[in-house]
Amino acid sequence: MHNKPCMALRKRQRRNGVTMEKKCSLNMILYELRNINGNFMPHFFGIVFPNLMCLLVSKTVGAQVPAEMRKEAVTSIMLTMTLVIPMAIMLIGYGALYALEIEKGIPLRMRLFGFGEKCEVTAKIAAHFILMTIAFLVFAVFQAVVMEVQRPAAGSLICLLVSLYLIGGIFLIIAHALANILQKFSLTFGVVMCLYFIMMILTGMMGMRTAQLPQVLQKVAGFLPMTYISNDFIDFWQGGSYNFMPFIQSFIFFGAAALILLYLSRMRNHHFSML
């Protein structure tokens, strides 16, 4: 329904042999970064919150474990808190911002001025990945300067970074799809926040390890790649062997679920554009 003016404009452009759709540019990415800066949630939950939680939880846990195990315990907390960054920036931040723009009709206006969906979404993706990279850098500096964590093996660090960026990409797809399906800021924000806390509980990020959950919830958690980072990565953080097969399978399932959700959102938009 909202796409009718855009469709009419594109038809006129095709009849006249004119293509006004613009490509993604650095200015568009900077524009999206300015939009993100107007939303405090990605900055607080994606940058301040994980560092603050690392500091508070490590002080609490550190006082309860023997001195020889303290460094490993703090490192385990650090690995768990890294997951908050892609979840906060991509799931909550992107989902809330994009849903608000849809509710205000901003994507429609952008298309009327020649900024197509591909251009707009590409700029949003680039801007959010830039913010996530900045958040990781701040987190890494904080860990190196303030926290006492174990030094990782090069392969383990690379594996963690690749996994976090993949998780961030999947969360972005989920947030984009939910915003397109729900079309309302309040609904989208409520759903992504519910998903955020449910996944934090399932993956052992809320103080209770996954192994302590009921058997049914443990099986559900096994489909989420965050579970393995939070519970298992400490075992090979400084090197050693690890069975990656369940971890890879969880990525396949999680990614497939996100793509199905994206497909459903596009089908919904296509249905309403035909009305």
Secondary structure, DSSP 8 states (H G I E B T S, - for coil): -TTHHHHHHHHHHHHHT----B---HHHHHHHHHHHHT-HHHHIIIIIHHHHHHHHHHHHHHTTS-HHHHHHHHHHHHHHHHTHHHIIIIIIIIHHHHHHHHHHTHHHHHHHTTB-HHHHHHHHHHHHHHHHHHHHHHHHHHHHHTS------HHHHHHHHHHHHHHHHHHHHHHHHHHHHH--HHHHHHHHHHHHHHHHHHTT-SSS-GGGS-HHHHHHHTT-HHHHHHHHGGGGTTS-----HHHHHHHHHHHHHHHHHHHHHHHHHHHHHT-
